[in-house]
Amino acid sequence: MGLKRLSGLALLALMLLLLCSSAVLADSESQSDGQVAVGGLAAGGALFIGLIVCFVLALLLSLCITIYLAYFMYTDANARGENGVLWMAIGIFGGLLGLLVWLIIRPEKKKSVENAALR
């Protein structure tokens, strides 16, 4: 549910960015003597704020993906009998490349004692 809210905010910021950029372009075309109107400065400020909001949302999304990637690598490595903390650190600092390495070299999943007793 948090991801839907985050994507909704990103869409809202993108719409604000598009609206402000069209206002800046229209105002800059209407000025023929090279002077910048006050409305153009306000629209430019809104455009700048929209860019900052998009940048912050992209950073938050990247942070959420990195945290999930590290959590997945930690739990998967522990389930397969590997050092989960080491692979979590590789996931944090290596990003998608670290995940790709883990998916290539990870060992087969160990069968637990409970699963063996059920068979």
C-alpha positions in Angstrom: 0.0 0.0 0.0 2.9 2.3 0.7 4.2 1.8 -2.8 0.9 2.9 -4.3 0.9 6.0 -2.3 4.5 6.7 -3.3 3.7 6.2 -7.0 0.7 8.5 -6.6 2.9 11.2 -5.2 5.4 10.8 -8.0 2.6 11.1 -10.5 1.3 14.2 -8.8 4.8 15.7 -8.8 5.2 14.9 -12.5 1.9 16.6 -13.4 3.0 19.7 -11.4 6.3 19.7 -13.3 4.6 19.5 -16.7 2.1 22.2 -15.8 4.8 24.6 -14.5 7.1 23.9 -17.4 4.4 24.8 -20.0 3.7 28.0 -18.1 7.4 29.0 -18.1 7.7 28.3 -21.8 4.6 30.3 -22.7 5.7 33.2 -20.6 9.2 33.2 -22.0 7.8 33.3 -25.6 5.5 36.2 -24.8 8.4 38.4 -23.6 10.0 39.9 -26.7 12.3 42.5 -25.1 14.3 40.1 -23.0 12.9 41.0 -19.6 11.6 38.3 -17.4 8.1 38.8 -16.0 7.3 38.2 -12.3 4.9 35.4 -13.4 7.7 33.7 -15.2 9.9 33.7 -12.0 7.0 32.3 -10.0 6.5 29.5 -12.5 10.2 28.9 -12.7 10.2 28.6 -8.9 7.3 26.1 -9.0 9.2 24.2 -11.7 12.3 24.0 -9.4 10.2 22.8 -6.5 8.6 20.2 -8.7 12.1 19.0 -9.8 13.1 18.8 -6.1 10.0 16.8 -5.2 10.6 14.3 -8.1 14.3 14.0 -7.0 13.3 13.3 -3.4 10.7 10.7 -4.4 13.2 9.0 -6.7 15.7 8.9 -3.8 13.0 7.4 -1.4 12.1 4.8 -4.0 15.7 3.9 -4.5 16.2 3.6 -0.7 13.1 1.3 -0.4 14.3 -0.9 -3.2 17.8 -1.2 -1.6 16.4 -2.1 1.8 14.1 -4.8 0.3 17.0 -6.1 -1.8 19.2 -6.4 1.3 16.4 -8.1 3.3 15.8 -10.6 0.5 19.5 -11.4 0.2 19.9 -11.8 4.0 16.9 -14.1 4.4 17.8 -16.1 1.2 21.4 -16.5 2.2 20.5 -17.7 5.7 18.0 -20.2 4.3 20.7 -21.6 2.1 23.3 -21.9 4.9 25.4 -18.9 3.8 26.5 -15.8 5.8 23.4 -13.6 5.6 25.1 -10.5 7.0 27.9 -10.6 4.4 25.4 -11.0 1.5 23.2 -8.2 3.0 26.2 -5.9 2.9 27.0 -6.9 -0.6 23.3 -6.2 -1.5 23.5 -2.7 0.1 26.8 -1.7 -1.5 26.6 -3.7 -4.7 22.9 -3.0 -5.6 21.6 -4.9 -8.5 25.0 -6.2 -9.4 25.3 -7.8 -6.0 21.9 -9.3 -6.4 22.9 -10.7 -9.8 26.0 -12.2 -8.4 24.0 -13.8 -5.5 21.5 -15.3 -7.9 24.2 -16.8 -10.0 26.4 -18.3 -7.3 23.9 -19.1 -4.6 23.8 -22.8 -3.5 20.8 -25.1 -3.4 18.4 -24.6 -0.6 19.2 -26.8 2.4 16.4 -29.1 3.5 15.4 -28.5 7.1 15.1 -31.3 9.7 11.4 -30.7 9.9 10.9 -31.3 6.2 13.0 -34.4 6.3 10.9 -35.8 9.2 7.6 -35.2 7.3 8.8 -37.4 4.4 
